[in-house]
């Protein structure tokens, strides 16, 4: 059987790739320092500030960023997500340009869980020395409850990360689609017919593939805009960390 020719398509912009890998490294660092405790808790707090700044940037980039980074390009409704999942578990190929519907919901779940972890960390107190900058603004009972949420939410994060890795492995082994390399290079190799279908299909025509919602003509946002948005996010977090200390 002759394999369908594939073409290179620029999908992930540099800000998204940096966000992904920096957040990954920070997550590992947060888990390790949180488990070891002691003098590392101060570094745990600093890296938590960095995570919060990254999250604020990613949310803003989800509205102002490149086509495939925007939430509108990959957040779908339940029916479209179920339809995609059925195709994914069948032998039918389901190539995507950006995030597929299931991956889109995983992005939202990870962002929400990371946000919960970062926000509760602002109010948390470990009972010894490390306290979030907002811990003194609430009662000790409230701080303790938020500290407990902070402690068990990391287990939710670990579960979501494992599911994310399992999904990446599934695509690599069952669908022969690498999702890791494009997150380094920004380039995905997709069947040429996928782009042709996007150009030629009428808006009211039934889709032959479980296509994602982004248009065929992708928009690339400025890296300078990304830098400005991240600088603004970092400034907000720095202000939060210093004013309420």
C-alpha positions, 0 to 999 in steps of 0.5 A, a space after each residue: 500500500 502506497 503511503 500518502 505523501 506528507 508536507 511540512 506545516 509550521 504549527 507551533 510558534 516559538 512562544 508556545 514551545 518555550 512555554 511548554 518546555 519551561 513549564 515542564 521543567 518548572 513542574 518537575 522542579 516544583 514536585 522535587 522541592 515540594 517533596 524534599 522541603 526544608 531550605 528548598 521551599 524558598 526556591 519552591 516559592 520562587 518557581 511557583 511565581 514563575 509558573 503563575 507568570 507563565 499561566 497568565 501569559 498562556 491565557 493571554 496568548 490563547 486570545 492574542 497569539 498565533 492561530 494554533 495557540 488560540 483557544 478558539 482553534 481547538 476548544 470544541 463542544 462535547 459532540 465534536 469531542 466524542 466524534 473525534 474520540 470514536 475516530 481516534 479509537 478506530 483505524 481511520 486516520 485523524 491527522 490534525 494541524 494543531 491540538 485535536 479536540 481531546 488534546 484541547 480539553 487536556 490543555 484546558 484541564 492542565 491550565 486550570 489545575 496548574 492555576 489552582 496549584 499556583 493560586 492556593 500556593 499564594 495562600 499556603 503555609 507549611 507550618 515552619 517558614 515558607 508562606 505564600 505572600 497572601 497567607 497573612 491576608 486570610 485566617 490560619 484556618 483558611 490558609 490551612 485548608 488552602 494548603 491541603 488543597 495545594 497538597 492534594 492537587 499536585 496528585 491531580 496534576 501528576 495524573 493529568 501529566 501521565 494521561 498527557 504522556 499516554 496520549 502522546 505515546 498512543 499517537 506515536 505507536 498507534 497512529 505513527 504521529 509524532 507529537 514531541 518533535 513538533 514541540 521542539 521544531 514547530 513543524 508538523 508533517 501532515 498528509 497533503 490531502 489534509 491541507 487540500 481538503 481545508 482549501 477546497 471543502 465548502 463550509 457546509 460540506 461534510 468533513 471527511 476527517 475529524 478536522 480541528 477548527 483552525 482555518 487553513 491559512 494560519 496567522 503567526 503572531 509577533 514574538 515581540 507581542 509575546 515578550 510584551 505579554 510575558 513581561 506584563 504577566 511577570 510584572 503582575 506576579 512580581 507586584 503581588 509577591 512584593 506588595 503583600 509581603 
